Structures are given as structure tokens and as C-alpha cells.
Amino acid sequence: MQLRYTFRLYPNGPQRAALSRAFGCARVVFNDALRARKDAHEQKFPFLKSGELSRQVITEAKRTGARAWLGEVSAVVLQQSLRDLDTAFTNFFASLKGIRKGPKVAEPRFKSRKDSRQSVRFTKNARWKITPGGDLVLPKIGALRVKWSRPLPSAPSTVTVIKDAAGRYFASFVVATEPETLPAVDPVVGIDLGLGHFAVLSDGTKISSPRFLRRAEKKLKREQRSLSRKAKGSKNREKARVKVARAHAQVADARREFHHQLSTRIIRENQAVAVEDLAVNGLARTRLAKSVHDAGWASFVAMLEYKAALYGRIFVRIGRFEPTSQVCSVCRVKDGPKPLHIRVWQCQACGAVLDRDINAAVNVALAAGLAVSACRAQVRPGSLIPAQREEAGTHRDGQPTVAGIPTLSIG
């Protein structure tokens, strides 16, 4: 399977200028190609193929005075920009025909130099490499310093250089790796995701919600207010915009780190994991929208899914309409919907007193076909049944070279 490893880059001044040229040239080629296809469509001409586009917007354009500067960057960057446009149109047409699942994909749009995220991609043909000292050497850019947090498992096939809204640079490598099967374990778990607690497990564990955005709101409000007071187009406004972007990046990084640590722990400790397919888009249109986005359920579930495939675990999604909060996990009798403020309820059929969240987590596991014990779902025994028994990187300067990073020559 293919995985993506991302590392922080620290380009110097000339290298940042060279990357800026690469971003700009890739953007211009993308926009020129998109304009050519739109013009051909409006004039009822056939859909322009990739080869014709490459000849028009790259080969012939370099010979003109208006686009001669396209030759200052690697030709691979320009070709990959055309491939991105082809992928965008492929997804758009597949969405129109109903072949592509999920939400509708919009028609490709023109890129702007003010977009918050810019990127260029280098394939093997670009002959980039990683030096023995750990530098990333890119054509017509130079040797970039990389903050290696771990070694690459194999030689990467491509590298994408990304600049985010906060002005940070990253190198994203695509590598092929074999699944790493972990030793088999007995526990299986169902997960109920929520807002009061980020996750409640069927074994009774409750994981508090960090609420990274809520905790950073005071700082974000202060930086956003400062940005709104700056004159548009001024240098001070650009500085204030970067401060806002960095504040948001800190929140996103903290949330991502929390998701990674929790998902890895759950996958390592359980043989099978079951979660509910939540309607995040619908919840994001309610008054709970900010809290829903702050939780980041979709990214967490995606991490669980790919890590289960990577480590040889079982991952199951159950339908979002499964009545996990309405069914007693002890006797399996449906007791009807309950308002959100009711956190503990008593089953009318068997008398068991149940914690709403733990009961839902147990039902998620049972709905997925996992043989999970429902005893922990009970808070205390009811009058009709006896009590159940429980079953037993830093910067590289001044430090030695990161071990495990081989000398890679691509191309």
C-alpha cells in the first residue's frame, strides 16, 4: 500500500524565491490550460487532450516573450500541473455521471496567487534526491534543509513541496510499504463519538474532548481583530494575516496530533474496531457546527480505517440510522428515542440502568457483529435482574545526522 510521509522544510531566501517561481509557473500553466479547454468548449470544438495542451501552454508558450520565464523552472513541475487539471476534470465528469461516490465535485476553477495553499510536485523524471546529510535536492531550487522526524521505509516515488497559509514549507513523500501485521489480541471495541466526550469506548473508557478551537478562541479573536484594523493591501495587514494563519495552524496541528495518538492506541490495543457513520455535514449546519468541526470526527475515523488496514486489524462502519441510543444493550429491546439531556436511563423491559454513551458504544460493537461484553454498559442493576459480574524533530544543525535516512537518488 502507498503512504504519505510529510516533513517540515526550511528553505533559505534564494530557495524561497525559487519555490515562489515554481508555484507561480505551475499556477499559470494550470490556468492557461483551463482557459484553453473552456474556450474550446464555448466554440463547440472537441475536448482538448493532454498532449495538445502540453504543446500549446508549455512548449509553444516558452518560445513567446510573454511566457519565456516558464523555462526557469523544472519542466516536470509544469507537466504535473497539467496532470492535476486532468484529474480535476476526470473527477468532475465522474461526479456528473454518478460514477463518483460522495458529494458532487465542482468544475475546475482558476487558481489565484492569493490561495492559502500552494504546491508543486516532482516525479522520478525530475531527478531529485536525498543526500547523505539529509538534504532534499530539487532541480533549479537547490538543497533544502529537512526536519526528519522518522526514516522513510522505502525510496519514495514522488515528492510534493507545499506552502501553507502560515508560510510554512513541507515536503510530502509518497512511498510504497507493506502492511505491518501486529500480534493478535483478544479485545474488540465499539466507539461512540460525541461532543461531551470525544469518544466513549464499549469497555467503559471515556475520552474527554480536548476542544482545541474553543481553548484558542481568545487568541484567535485578538489576532483577527488586529487583522481587521489593518489597511487592505498594506504590509502590516499581510503580517497580521500570517499571525492569524499561524494561530489556526497551531489548533489544527494539535488536533491532528491528538487524533493520531488516540487512533494508534486504539488500533494497537484492539483486534477489531467498530464506529458509527455519522452525518457530519448535517450536524455542521446546526447550532453545534463549531463544536462539530472542532472535534474532527471524520479525520479521526479516516485514521482508524487506514491504520486498521496497515496493521492487520478489522474496521467496521455501521449505518448512521442504527438506533444505538434507543436499544438496551442488555436485553436488546428498543426503548425509543430520548432527549440529549438524558444521560442515564432505565430499560423498561429488563430494568437495567444504563449510561447513554457506554450503552451506545456497546450497541455499535454489537451492530458490527463483534462479540463484545455488554456488562460495562450497566451503571447499576435494576430491580428485575441480578447484578452482573465483570469479566476478568528538532533542527538538524548542531546534531548528528538522523539515523536510517539512506542516500536516495531518484531518476
Buried (B, 14 or more C-beta within 10 A) or exposed (E): EEBEBEBBBBBEEEBBEBBBBBBBBBBBBBBBBBEBBBEBEEEEEEEBEEEBBBEBBBEEBBEEEEBEEBBEBBBBBBBBBBEBBBEBBEBBBEBEEEEBEEEEBEEBEEBEEEEEEBBBBBBBBBBBBBBEEBBBBBBBBBBBBBBBEEEBBEBBEBBBBBBBBBEBBBBBBBBEEEEEEBEEEEBBBBBBBBBEBBBBBBBBBBBEBBBBBEEBBEBBEEBBEBBEEBEEEEEEBEEBBBBBBBBBBBBBEBBBEBBBEBBBEBBEBBBBBBBBEBEBEEBBEEEEEEBBBBBBBBBBBEBBBBBBBBBBBBBBBBEEEBEBBBBBBBBEEEBEEEEEEEEEBBBEBBBBBBBBBBBBBBBBBBBBEBEBBBBBBBBEBBEEBEEBEEEEEEEBEEEEEBEEBEEBEBE
